[in-house]
Amino acid sequence: MNKKSVAVVMGGYSDEYVVSLKSGQLIYDSLDRNLYDVYKVIVLRDEWYFLDENNQKFQINKGDFSVAIDNNTTLKFDVCFNIIHGTPGENGILQAYWDAIGQKYTGCDFYQSALTFNKKDTLAVLSKYGIPSAKSVYLRKGEGINVDEIVENLGLPVFVKPNQSGSSLGISKVKEKSELIAATEIAFKEDDEILIESFLNGMEVSVGVIDYKGETIVLGITEIVPKNEFFDYEAKYEGASEEITPARIDEETRIRVEEIAKKAYNSLGMSGFSRSEYILMDGIPYMLEMNTNPGFSPASILPQQAKIYGISITDLCGNEVEKALNKRN
């Protein structure tokens, strides 16, 4: 049997690269070696390289995403398993490049990646499909900020967040009018566009949705109980939250969340892993955002949900590779 070569592509250009390396390691360890030859590829702003088992680096040829091992051996990959969180793997840049050179890859296409990385545009598209979200104000860097008008429109508290950023970087919860400008400055350090959203007072849930063996399935609904004010970077990655799967919700609410999560996934033309965040208020799920390359380290929500659902990490990752192999260039 001719084994397919799979590059697990990890890293990235944002502060999330640390999380991506952990996610990539789990996928690298989990892929079935009876079916695939598996390689680690690290993509950083300054260099792209293949890392062999002796931790020796070999530079990636960006012309065709190949690796020259020596004068006689060039490594080409049948599939790239994209597990970069943030730019360039979650915002469409890497996908557009791979499309241009004819390289197959896992996950969604460049358009879905770019769209879902933009919170404002995602919520605007999904509102057309009847999926509710918080009231919000959108600002670009350099625009005037009318604090009184924003507070009158949205009330207090509000959340101030970068429009295009992951891992809850740059997000602030603002309780006093006097704190708003400082919060916008923090968000603008992460992105040139920000959102100020009204506070939704309810339970936060994180919903894993994937296409598995030709069917859109909800892997699980996880209740987020942050020890901090909200589900921030520390809560996500440093253990400052309790994550309860399945969420403590009644059957009717569970069905409603599952229906809306699937509808959002299918309406956006998604493929591959996704994790969406919602706030439940009076049994109604209000969408916050969708992540198309969610964290996949052993402590991350999606692998936890898969375990409870009964899908092994090996099968989950193998399903992604097989879909990518069968995708037309």
Stockholm file with secondary structure:
# STOCKHOLM 1.0

chainA/1-329         MNKKSVAVVMGGYSDEYVVSLKSGQLIYDSLDRNLYDVYKVIVLRDEWYFLDENNQKFQINKGDFSVAIDNNTTLKFDVCFNIIHGTPGENGILQAYWDAIGQKYTGCDFYQSALTFNKKDTLAVLSKYGIPSAKSVYLRKGEGINVDEIVENLGLPVFVKPNQSGSSLGISKVKEKSELIAATEIAFKEDDEILIESFLNGMEVSVGVIDYKGETIVLGITEIVPKNEFFDYEAKYEGASEEITPARIDEETRIRVEEIAKKAYNSLGMSGFSRSEYILMDGIPYMLEMNTNPGFSPASILPQQAKIYGISITDLCGNEVEKALNKRN
#=GR chainA/1-329 SS CCCEEEEEEEECSSTTHHHHHHHHHHHHHHSCTTTEEEEEEEECSSCEEEECTTCCEEEEETTTTEEECSSSCEECCSEEEECCCSTTTSSSHHHHHHHHHTCCBSSCCHHHHHHHHSHHHHHHHHHTTTCCBCCEEEEETTSCCCHHHHHHHHCSSEEEEESSCCTTTTCEEECSGGGHHHHHHHHHTTCSEEEEEECCCSEEEEEEEEEETTEEEEEEEEEEEESSSSSCHHHHHSSCEEEESSCSCCHHHHHHHHHHHHHHHHHTTCCSCEEEEEEEETTEEEEEEEESSCCCSTTSHHHHHHHHHTCCHHHHHHHHHHHHHTSCC
#=GC SS_cons         CCCEEEEEEEECSSTTHHHHHHHHHHHHHHSCTTTEEEEEEEECSSCEEEECTTCCEEEEETTTTEEECSSSCEECCSEEEECCCSTTTSSSHHHHHHHHHTCCBSSCCHHHHHHHHSHHHHHHHHHTTTCCBCCEEEEETTSCCCHHHHHHHHCSSEEEEESSCCTTTTCEEECSGGGHHHHHHHHHTTCSEEEEEECCCSEEEEEEEEEETTEEEEEEEEEEEESSSSSCHHHHHSSCEEEESSCSCCHHHHHHHHHHHHHHHHHTTCCSCEEEEEEEETTEEEEEEEESSCCCSTTSHHHHHHHHHTCCHHHHHHHHHHHHHTSCC
//
